Amino acid sequence: MKLSSRQILWLLATFELGMSILLTASPSIMDAKQDAWISFLLAGAAAIFITVVSVKLSLLYPGLTFIEFSQSILGKWLGKIIVIPYFIQWYSVIPIILRQASDFIDMIMFTRTPLLLILLLVLIPVIYVTYHGGIQGIGRCSEIVGPIIFFAFGLVLLLGVINMDVNRVLPVYADSGRINILKGAIPPLAFLGESSTILLMLTCFVNDQKKVVSRALWGVGIASFFLSLSVLASLMTFGPHLSAKMWYPFFEMIRYISFMEFIQNLESIIVIVWFLSVCIKLSVYIFITSYGTAQWLHIRQWKIMIWFVALSGIILALSYNNIVESSIDYPKTIWMPYIFPINFVGIPLVLYIVGTVKKRKRLKL
């Protein structure tokens, strides 16, 4: 299985866009108000730094996944133990994505459809692509649908200009201040930082290792830029006070578009495009979880684990009582206070420092 450098770019960009555009806008606007778009730009810059660390760490041991090179750096047992937080992240986030996507589709389109059917609607194409194509198939899909997704979102932003008023985002900085803008950057950074854990597993599959860093930076950078534009567009359409009270400001902005009373009801088209982005994200998570678990347990046929991962995802997704538990409680109580600082920042930095020191000692010998 191999990924081209172009595929890793579109895979990361598509991966980052889908759920981030849903779940990070309102929390950021609550803190940074009309300056939330600045918070997103800062989050993107920080995410790029985290991405560089993860790629550099992976390139210290080319051809090895995170499960393998962690043992090369720390030894067999400590290396196996240090990846456990990542398994907790992967196995917990798959049902969260499933439930959030299903609740959103139920809210927007299929209000009377049983939740289990919507979960299966989301999961079946993901399992098919992952099982038959592996990461190479997922990469090809992202290379095809990625440009379509960003073109569709860009077109919607252009059509929504007619409803925007730049005065709704003024004054810049004065009302929010440095502290609130930085606080507003935490929610988007907690999601954009996911690229670090993904690249720890996927860098070894890229056939042109020299271009991994630049392509990864472009992927995260494109997603961050579009997310910033989407928040800015929502703010200029509704203002900070109304946007902060909405579940999904960007999609409400799309519903508001009426161009010459001819172009209307674009939300159905955008939901389909957004669904493709979520499918890419779920496919990547199911692949790295299945492949990583198989490596950790020394199972040769990694595809066997896909069924276990998918089944556990459905069971856990159904265990949440409502959208608040999956979309608000989980990010606030688990994702941002624990997964983000430990998995995205702490462990990669420690492994990079230790791995670099070990490499230099071997070169001196």
C-alpha positions as CSV (number, residue, x, y, z in Angstrom):
1,M,0.0,0.0,0.0
2,K,1.4,3.4,-1.0
3,L,0.3,7.0,-1.0
4,S,1.5,9.7,-3.3
5,S,2.5,13.0,-1.9
6,R,-0.5,14.6,-3.7
7,Q,-2.8,12.1,-2.0
8,I,-1.5,12.9,1.5
9,L,-2.2,16.6,0.8
10,W,-5.8,16.0,-0.2
11,L,-6.3,13.4,2.5
12,L,-5.3,15.7,5.3
13,A,-7.2,18.7,3.9
14,T,-10.4,16.7,3.5
15,F,-9.9,14.9,6.8
16,E,-9.6,18.2,8.7
17,L,-12.5,20.1,7.1
18,G,-15.6,18.0,7.8
19,M,-16.1,17.7,11.5
20,S,-14.1,20.9,12.3
21,I,-16.5,23.1,10.4
22,L,-19.4,21.7,12.5
23,L,-18.0,21.6,16.0
24,T,-15.4,24.3,16.4
25,A,-17.1,27.5,15.1
26,S,-19.6,28.2,18.0
27,P,-17.2,27.5,20.9
28,S,-14.6,29.7,19.3
29,I,-17.1,32.5,18.6
30,M,-18.2,32.4,22.3
31,D,-14.7,33.2,23.4
32,A,-13.3,35.4,20.6
33,K,-16.6,37.0,19.4
34,Q,-16.1,38.7,16.0
35,D,-12.4,37.9,16.1
36,A,-12.9,34.1,16.0
37,W,-11.6,34.1,12.4
38,I,-8.2,35.3,13.9
39,S,-8.4,32.4,16.4
40,F,-8.8,30.0,13.5
41,L,-5.7,31.4,11.8
42,L,-3.7,31.1,15.0
43,A,-5.0,27.5,15.5
44,G,-3.9,26.7,11.9
45,A,-0.4,28.0,12.5
46,A,-0.1,26.0,15.7
47,A,-1.4,22.9,14.0
48,I,1.2,23.3,11.3
49,F,3.9,23.2,14.0
50,I,2.5,20.1,15.6
51,T,2.3,18.5,12.1
52,V,5.9,19.3,11.4
53,V,7.0,17.6,14.7
54,S,5.0,14.4,13.9
55,V,6.3,14.2,10.3
56,K,9.9,14.8,11.4
57,L,9.5,12.1,14.1
58,S,8.1,9.6,11.6
59,L,11.0,10.4,9.1
60,L,13.5,9.4,11.8
61,Y,12.4,5.8,11.2
62,P,11.3,5.6,7.5
63,G,9.2,2.6,6.6
64,L,7.9,2.1,10.1
65,T,4.5,3.0,11.6
66,F,4.1,4.7,15.0
67,I,3.4,1.3,16.6
68,E,6.8,0.0,15.3
69,F,9.1,3.0,15.8
70,S,7.9,3.8,19.3
71,Q,9.3,0.4,20.3
72,S,12.6,1.2,18.5
73,I,12.9,4.4,20.5
74,L,11.8,3.3,23.9
75,G,12.2,-0.4,23.8
76,K,9.6,-3.2,23.4
77,W,7.5,-2.9,26.5
78,L,7.6,0.8,27.1
79,G,7.1,1.4,23.4
80,K,3.9,-0.7,23.5
81,I,2.7,1.1,26.6
82,I,3.1,4.6,25.2
83,V,0.8,3.9,22.3
84,I,-2.1,2.9,24.5
85,P,-3.4,6.6,24.8
86,Y,-3.6,6.6,21.0
87,F,-5.7,3.5,21.0
88,I,-8.0,5.1,23.5
89,Q,-8.2,8.1,21.2
90,W,-8.9,6.1,18.1
91,Y,-11.4,3.7,19.6
92,S,-13.3,6.5,21.3
93,V,-13.4,9.0,18.5
94,I,-14.8,6.7,15.8
95,P,-18.2,6.3,17.6
96,I,-18.1,10.1,18.3
97,I,-17.7,10.9,14.6
98,L,-20.4,8.3,13.7
99,R,-22.8,9.7,16.2
100,Q,-22.1,13.4,15.4
101,A,-22.5,12.7,11.7
102,S,-25.7,10.7,12.1
103,D,-27.3,13.3,14.4
104,F,-26.4,16.0,12.0
105,I,-27.9,14.1,9.0
106,D,-31.0,13.3,11.1
107,M,-31.4,17.0,12.1
108,I,-30.9,18.3,8.6
109,M,-32.5,15.7,6.3
110,F,-33.9,12.5,7.8
111,T,-35.8,13.5,10.9
112,R,-37.8,10.4,11.4
113,T,-35.3,7.8,10.3
114,P,-34.1,5.3,13.0
115,L,-30.6,6.2,14.2
116,L,-29.2,2.7,13.5
117,L,-30.1,3.0,9.8
118,I,-28.3,6.4,9.5
119,L,-25.2,4.9,11.3
120,L,-25.1,2.1,8.8
121,L,-25.6,4.6,5.9
122,V,-22.5,6.4,7.1
123,L,-20.5,3.2,7.9
124,I,-21.1,0.9,5.0
125,P,-19.2,2.9,2.3
126,V,-16.4,3.6,4.8
127,I,-16.0,-0.2,5.5
128,Y,-16.1,-1.0,1.8
129,V,-13.3,1.5,0.8
130,T,-11.1,0.6,3.8
131,Y,-11.5,-3.2,3.3
132,H,-11.0,-3.3,-0.4
133,G,-8.6,-0.4,-0.9
134,G,-6.8,0.1,2.3
135,I,-5.0,3.4,2.7
136,Q,-4.2,3.5,-1.0
137,G,-7.9,3.3,-1.8
138,I,-8.7,6.0,0.7
139,G,-5.9,8.2,-0.7
140,R,-7.4,7.8,-4.2
141,C,-10.8,8.7,-3.0
142,S,-9.5,11.8,-1.2
143,E,-7.6,12.9,-4.4
144,I,-10.9,12.7,-6.4
145,V,-13.4,14.2,-3.9
146,G,-11.0,16.6,-2.1
147,P,-11.0,19.2,-4.9
148,I,-14.8,18.8,-5.4
149,I,-15.4,19.4,-1.6
150,F,-13.3,22.6,-1.5
151,F,-14.7,23.9,-4.7
152,A,-18.2,23.4,-3.4
153,F,-17.5,25.2,-0.1
154,G,-15.7,28.0,-2.0
155,L,-18.6,28.5,-4.3
156,V,-21.0,28.7,-1.3
157,L,-18.8,31.3,0.3
158,L,-19.0,33.4,-2.9
159,L,-22.7,33.0,-3.2
160,G,-23.1,34.0,0.5
161,V,-21.3,37.4,0.0
162,I,-24.6,39.1,-0.8
163,N,-25.8,38.5,2.8
164,M,-22.5,39.6,4.4
165,D,-21.7,42.9,6.1
166,V,-18.1,43.6,7.1
167,N,-19.3,45.9,10.0
168,R,-20.5,42.8,11.9
169,V,-16.8,41.8,12.4
170,L,-15.7,45.3,13.5
171,P,-13.8,46.4,15.6
172,V,-11.0,43.9,15.1
173,Y,-9.2,42.9,18.3
174,A,-10.5,45.8,20.5
175,D,-13.5,44.0,21.9
176,S,-11.9,40.6,22.4
177,G,-8.3,41.1,23.3
178,R,-5.3,38.8,23.2
179,I,-6.5,36.3,25.9
180,N,-10.0,35.7,24.5
181,I,-8.6,35.3,21.0
182,L,-6.1,32.7,22.3
183,K,-8.9,30.9,24.2
184,G,-10.9,30.9,21.0
185,A,-8.1,29.2,19.2
186,I,-8.2,26.1,21.5
187,P,-11.3,24.4,20.0
188,P,-10.1,24.5,16.4
189,L,-6.6,23.6,17.4
190,A,-7.8,20.6,19.2
191,F,-9.4,19.3,16.0
192,L,-6.7,20.5,13.5
193,G,-4.1,18.9,15.6
194,E,-5.6,15.5,14.7
195,S,-3.3,15.5,11.7
196,S,-0.3,14.8,14.0
197,T,-1.6,11.4,15.1
198,I,-2.7,10.5,11.6
199,L,0.7,11.3,10.1
200,L,2.5,9.2,12.8
201,M,0.8,6.2,11.2
202,L,0.6,7.2,7.5
203,T,4.0,8.8,6.8
204,C,5.6,5.5,6.1
205,F,3.1,4.8,3.3
206,V,4.1,7.9,1.3
207,N,6.2,6.9,-1.7
208,D,8.1,10.2,-1.9
209,Q,9.4,10.8,1.6
210,K,11.1,14.1,0.6
211,K,7.8,15.8,-0.1
212,V,5.9,14.6,3.0
213,V,6.6,17.7,5.1
214,S,5.6,20.2,2.4
215,R,2.5,18.3,1.4
216,A,1.4,17.8,5.0
217,L,1.8,21.5,5.6
218,W,-0.2,22.4,2.5
219,G,-3.0,20.0,3.5
220,V,-3.4,21.4,7.1
221,G,-2.9,24.9,5.8
222,I,-5.6,24.7,3.1
223,A,-8.1,23.2,5.7
224,S,-7.2,26.0,8.2
225,F,-7.7,28.7,5.6
226,F,-11.1,27.5,4.5
227,L,-12.2,27.0,8.1
228,S,-11.2,30.6,8.9
229,L,-13.1,31.8,5.8
230,S,-16.2,29.9,6.9
231,V,-16.1,31.4,10.3
232,L,-15.5,34.9,8.9
233,A,-18.5,34.4,6.5
234,S,-20.8,33.2,9.3
235,L,-19.8,36.2,11.4
236,M,-20.4,38.7,8.6
237,T,-23.8,37.1,8.0
238,F,-25.2,36.7,11.5
239,G,-22.8,38.7,13.8
240,P,-21.0,37.2,16.8
241,H,-23.9,37.1,19.2
242,L,-26.3,35.1,17.0
243,S,-23.6,32.9,15.6
244,A,-22.4,31.9,19.1
245,K,-26.0,30.6,19.9
246,M,-26.2,28.4,16.7
247,W,-25.3,24.8,16.6
248,Y,-23.8,25.0,13.1
249,P,-23.4,28.6,12.0
250,F,-21.9,27.8,8.6
251,F,-24.8,25.6,7.6
252,E,-27.3,28.1,8.8
253,M,-25.5,30.7,6.6
254,I,-26.0,28.3,3.6
255,R,-29.7,28.0,4.3
256,Y,-29.8,31.8,4.2
257,I,-28.5,32.0,0.7
258,S,-31.0,33.1,-1.9
259,F,-29.4,34.4,-5.1
260,M,-31.9,36.2,-7.4
261,E,-34.6,33.9,-6.0
262,F,-33.2,31.2,-8.3
263,I,-30.3,29.6,-6.4
264,Q,-31.8,28.4,-3.0
265,N,-31.8,25.4,-0.7
266,L,-28.1,24.7,-1.2
267,E,-27.9,22.9,2.2
268,S,-28.9,19.5,0.7
269,I,-26.0,19.7,-1.8
270,I,-23.5,20.8,0.8
271,V,-24.6,18.1,3.2
272,I,-23.8,15.5,0.5
273,V,-20.4,17.1,-0.1
274,W,-19.8,17.3,3.6
275,F,-20.7,13.7,4.0
276,L,-17.9,12.7,1.6
277,S,-15.4,14.5,3.9
278,V,-16.7,12.7,6.9
279,C,-16.4,9.4,5.1
280,I,-12.8,10.1,4.3
281,K,-12.1,11.0,8.0
282,L,-13.9,7.8,9.3
283,S,-12.0,5.7,6.7
284,V,-8.7,7.0,7.8
285,Y,-9.5,6.4,11.5
286,I,-10.8,2.9,10.9
287,F,-7.7,2.1,8.8
288,I,-5.1,3.3,11.4
289,T,-7.1,1.7,14.2
290,S,-7.4,-1.6,12.5
291,Y,-3.8,-1.6,11.1
292,G,-2.3,-0.3,14.4
293,T,-4.2,-2.8,16.5
294,A,-3.1,-5.7,14.3
295,Q,0.5,-4.6,14.5
296,W,0.3,-4.2,18.3
297,L,-1.2,-7.7,18.7
298,H,1.0,-9.2,16.0
299,I,-2.0,-10.2,13.8
300,R,-0.9,-10.7,10.2
301,Q,-4.4,-10.1,8.6
302,W,-5.1,-6.6,9.6
303,K,-8.4,-6.5,7.7
304,I,-9.9,-8.8,10.3
305,M,-9.8,-6.0,12.8
306,I,-12.0,-3.8,10.6
307,W,-15.1,-5.7,11.6
308,F,-14.2,-5.5,15.3
309,V,-13.5,-1.7,15.1
310,A,-16.7,-1.1,13.1
311,L,-18.9,-3.1,15.5
312,S,-17.4,-1.4,18.6
313,G,-18.0,1.9,16.9
314,I,-21.7,1.2,16.3
315,I,-22.3,-0.1,19.8
316,L,-20.5,2.9,21.5
317,A,-22.3,5.4,19.1
318,L,-25.7,4.0,20.1
319,S,-24.7,4.3,23.8
320,Y,-24.8,8.1,23.8
321,N,-28.2,9.5,24.9
322,N,-28.2,12.7,22.8
323,I,-26.2,15.1,20.7
324,V,-25.0,17.0,23.7
325,E,-23.0,14.1,25.1
326,S,-21.2,13.4,21.8
327,S,-20.7,17.0,20.5
328,I,-20.2,19.0,23.7
329,D,-19.4,16.8,26.7
330,Y,-16.9,14.5,25.0
331,P,-14.8,17.4,23.5
332,K,-14.9,19.4,26.8
333,T,-14.2,16.5,29.2
334,I,-11.9,14.2,27.3
335,W,-10.7,15.5,24.0
336,M,-9.4,19.0,24.9
337,P,-8.1,18.4,28.4
338,Y,-6.5,15.0,27.9
339,I,-6.2,13.8,24.3
340,F,-5.0,17.1,22.8
341,P,-2.1,17.8,25.2
342,I,-1.0,14.2,25.6
343,N,-1.4,12.6,22.2
344,F,-1.0,15.7,19.9
345,V,1.8,17.5,21.8
346,G,3.4,15.7,24.7
347,I,4.2,12.2,23.4
348,P,5.3,13.2,19.9
349,L,7.7,15.9,21.4
350,V,9.2,13.4,23.9
351,L,9.6,10.7,21.2
352,Y,11.1,13.2,18.8
353,I,13.7,14.4,21.4
354,V,14.6,10.9,22.5
355,G,14.7,9.6,18.9
356,T,16.9,12.4,17.7
357,V,19.4,11.9,20.5
358,K,19.5,8.2,19.8
359,K,20.1,8.8,16.1
360,R,23.0,11.3,16.8
361,K,24.6,8.8,19.2
362,R,24.5,6.1,16.6
363,L,26.0,8.4,13.9
364,K,28.9,9.3,16.2
365,L,29.6,5.6,16.8
